[in-house]
């Protein structure tokens, strides 16, 4: 019966896999091994990352940061029944200031940085369609008000090329952060972003070891992988 079901699903273009599998299973093991009880979800968009963490069994506190008004409205809907999920309608960066963010047609590719042709060619729906003024804060500015000294903190950053800026604004907080997960580009997709090898060296110099990789954004036509998520653990 099981084999018949597999064959039937395969003909329809589907496959049965273990849940969670691969990348996500490794992430859960890393989080559990480091006793993480607080995830800082930077660049939350509509809450997809946090919802997946809940789906994979993470029940502890999540604090999300999303500057876009439209995405934040969707984020509030995603989190409305979750009492252990706190939302903030601003971005994190390397200074306390205001800035302008470019809004992408698909929302989640929105960035403070300018998009490069490779990204647009691989995902035409990510074209910038408007701009919005946003507030930016340093993680160092707000860390002590959100994180207790006894918390085991994981910092997730999905800010479309702005990841280094977030970390530069968290230098004083890094010794209290056990895990960092962030997007790294193999091919440059945004102006001034730190590339994958540069980011690995940058975090290594700040006491973090690259522990795991997760597949990310790729070109559907050529099959080229353009971004991956790196999970770094503090030594």
QUIQUI-V761882 format. One record per helix or strand of 2 or more residues. SS is the DSSP state (helix for helix, strand for strand). FROM is the first residue (numbers start at 1). LEN is the number of residues. If there is no record, write none. Layout:
# QUIQUI-V761882
ss=(SS | SS)
from=(FROM | FROM)
len=(LEN | LEN)
This chain:
# QUIQUI-V761882
ss=(helix | helix | strand | helix | strand | helix | strand | strand | strand | helix | helix | strand | helix | strand | helix | helix | strand | helix | strand | strand)
from=(2 | 22 | 38 | 48 | 61 | 69 | 85 | 91 | 97 | 117 | 124 | 128 | 139 | 153 | 163 | 174 | 177 | 196 | 208 | 227)
len=(10 | 12 | 5 | 8 | 5 | 11 | 4 | 3 | 8 | 6 | 3 | 11 | 8 | 5 | 6 | 3 | 9 | 9 | 8 | 8)
